[in-house]
Amino acid sequence: MMIEEVHIWRGTPEQRSLRGQVLKATQFAYFDAQLEHPDWSSKSVLDFGGNRGNILHDPECEIRQQNYYCVDVIHEAIEEGRKSFPEAHWYHYDRYNCSFNPDGIAHLPVPDFGRSFDIILAYSVFTHTTLEEMRDLVTQLATKLAPGGTLAFTFIDPHWQGNLKWRLERLNAEVDWEKFLDCSRNARWCSLVNNKLFFDSNGRWPRERDSCMTYHVFYTEEFIREQFPHATIRPPVNGEMQHCCIVQA
Ligand SMILES: C[S@@+](CC[C@H](N)C(=O)[O-])C[C@H]1O[C@@H](n2cnc3c(N)ncnc32)[C@H](O)[C@@H]1O
């Protein structure tokens, strides 16, 4: 079984015990390239869905702890981040997410940080929320930008270099490949709920909250352009699979 971020926080004791071993810290290099090397040391940064501050674990990361604000729906991740980087700013955001925080509060507004930000980042966050949540959260985050500020978030285009096919193969999901290729050709977006694929839909999931559910959403570049017509969209960099959508204040 493939271990995903959600498993190391909400999975079995065995899966949680892997937390120390699986920490992806390529986010800084990714955004540095996508945003064309800003002077990070002078920028205030909000890492939306920043987990335990994974981006700060890259030794090359130029964001100063004092300027770094991290918000996430996983309480434990925020507390871990606070322990590792005590000079940074940590916020638990108890908003419902069907996978990462199923006991959270639906539609809870983004916290008031008492300030605005030069840069707001969200790496692989709206790849795990519904379409309506992405629209709502991006709109709210844009209001937290300082004048001249930049919001950059990632998304996964299902068709780009076979992204969706790659994910399905890794999951060993049961797929009728002929039907899949037929449907996916025309799909503008799709979701993968516990290995079940839904086209042009957020998908469906059971109401009970004890199971650790995996939830992925894929949007074509064209679809994201329509959702955010004033944004700039950049293709993946550094051999990664996620596109970047950049919104200026
Ligand atoms: C795949 S992880 C990525 C974590 C981090 N950005 C990184 O690059 O390592 C997705 C993160 O988004 C967080 N998340 C999901 N929905 C959220 C929401 N509505 N507000 C804030 N964080 C959210 C999850 O708790 C999780 O930490």
The ligand as an SDF file (V2000), in Angstrom:
LIG
                    3D

 27 29  0  0  0  0  0  0  0  0999 V2000
   -0.1920   16.8610    0.8970 C   0  0  0  0  0  0  0  0  0  0  0  0
   -0.0760   17.8170    2.3190 S   0  0  0  0  0  0  0  0  0  0  0  0
    1.0880   19.0660    1.8510 C   0  0  0  0  0  0  0  0  0  0  0  0
    1.7450   19.6950    3.0380 C   0  0  0  0  0  0  0  0  0  0  0  0
    2.7710   20.7950    2.7260 C   0  0  0  0  0  0  0  0  0  0  0  0
    2.1940   21.8950    2.0150 N   0  0  0  0  0  0  0  0  0  0  0  0
    3.9380   20.2400    1.9660 C   0  0  0  0  0  0  0  0  0  0  0  0
    4.1720   20.6920    0.8770 O   0  0  0  0  0  0  0  0  0  0  0  0
    4.6060   19.3570    2.4870 O   0  0  0  0  0  0  0  0  0  0  0  0
   -1.6080   18.7320    2.3490 C   0  0  0  0  0  0  0  0  0  0  0  0
   -1.7420   19.6040    3.5790 C   0  0  0  0  0  0  0  0  0  0  0  0
   -2.8620   20.4780    3.4220 O   0  0  0  0  0  0  0  0  0  0  0  0
   -3.5000   20.5770    4.6710 C   0  0  0  0  0  0  0  0  0  0  0  0
   -4.8800   21.0720    4.4510 N   0  0  0  0  0  0  0  0  0  0  0  0
   -5.9050   20.4330    3.8530 C   0  0  0  0  0  0  0  0  0  0  0  0
   -6.9990   21.2280    3.8300 N   0  0  0  0  0  0  0  0  0  0  0  0
   -6.6420   22.3910    4.4130 C   0  0  0  0  0  0  0  0  0  0  0  0
   -7.3160   23.6090    4.6900 C   0  0  0  0  0  0  0  0  0  0  0  0
   -8.6030   23.7920    4.3610 N   0  0  0  0  0  0  0  0  0  0  0  0
   -6.6390   24.6020    5.3110 N   0  0  0  0  0  0  0  0  0  0  0  0
   -5.3340   24.4190    5.6540 C   0  0  0  0  0  0  0  0  0  0  0  0
   -4.6450   23.2910    5.4340 N   0  0  0  0  0  0  0  0  0  0  0  0
   -5.2890   22.2960    4.8130 C   0  0  0  0  0  0  0  0  0  0  0  0
   -3.4010   19.1840    5.2260 C   0  0  0  0  0  0  0  0  0  0  0  0
   -3.6560   19.1080    6.5870 O   0  0  0  0  0  0  0  0  0  0  0  0
   -1.9760   18.8060    4.8390 C   0  0  0  0  0  0  0  0  0  0  0  0
   -1.0510   19.1910    5.8200 O   0  0  0  0  0  0  0  0  0  0  0  0
  1  2  1  0
  2  3  1  0
  2 10  1  0
  3  4  1  0
  4  5  1  0
  5  6  1  0
  5  7  1  0
  7  8  2  0
  7  9  1  0
 10 11  1  0
 11 12  1  0
 11 26  1  0
 12 13  1  0
 13 14  1  0
 13 24  1  0
 14 15  1  0
 14 23  1  0
 15 16  2  0
 16 17  1  0
 17 18  1  0
 17 23  2  0
 18 19  1  0
 18 20  2  0
 20 21  1  0
 21 22  2  0
 22 23  1  0
 24 25  1  0
 24 26  1  0
 26 27  1  0
M  CHG  2   2   1   9  -1
M  END
$$$$
